[in-house]
Amino acid sequence: MPRALTLMLCLLALTAAAREGEPAAAMLKLARHRVVAADFVQIRRLADLDMEVKITGSMVSELDGRLRWQVNSPVPSVTVIDREKLTHYDGETKRLAEIRQEAFPWLKVLRDSLDDWLSGDPDRLARRFEVTMLPPRSLHLEPRDATQKKLYRSVEIELAADHRSIAAIRIEEGAGDRLEIRFSHVRNDPALPPEIWRMPPR
């Protein structure tokens, strides 16, 4: 499956806010932050190879759908997704690659998922997912759309203890791989220089 989709799905929930004891629909009301930034540790379990891969880095998510995903180790890279394309920079080879939506329809699935999450509209999200609340503070999502089901089977979102951010997201992918991303140092509406969106990065 497109790895960028898995990565970005993990960003989408970072603006979530909830209250202990409220039903699942209430937990889906997202905070109205323009920009969310965070550090992450990503662990991917590869079913075919029976091994784990650990990745560390940072991310920035804008309300308009632009996303920046920076990997620091083991192989440095930067991926930016906007409304029309995905741009990837390989820090080792210094090569820049671009994938446009018209050539790869899964980018539209990614964009639609992002729009759903950042809309802050629980009814809209419920149209695409079966949502179940898992005590004490997690949500289990199963996609309704057949195309999404091919990419990932389910998503579990674990809220932080204060319900102000996401502590972790666990994804079971269509091919059987599993991905967990744990977030730290979540910043809401941080002051960011515009050049962070420049590709290739400086």
C-alpha angles and dihedrals in degrees: 000000000000104000092207090064091056091048095049095047085062091057096050096075097050094100094054120128128184145162127236113260098016120126121263093261091058091050089060095065103113127215115252099239119149094211133017123191130182146158119241146195112206124196118188120193110207108208097195094051097034092227142113128235120200121205129180130194147105139272143203124200124191124201091236091064102263113136134187120196116184122189115201100178149066091359116008118231143144126217123190124187122192132167095287110027152007117240121195127190119196109212094203101047094029088225125146121211128186130200117191124207096235090059096044113036092192087077088069089053088053093048093047091050091050092050091051094052097044094045090079088220112132092190091056092049092048089058090066100033141044101229125205127176115229115198134271100021114326136108125212115207127191117186119240096198116090093221092053091047089061090056101043135002100205145348126213118197118197115199122216116254092259092049090231098110144007118275097189145347124209121196129191106203128214092249092054099259117131127216130193123185121187117197130210138172093029110191124193118211095348120182105257129180113244091234091074086083093053115115123236089036120234 
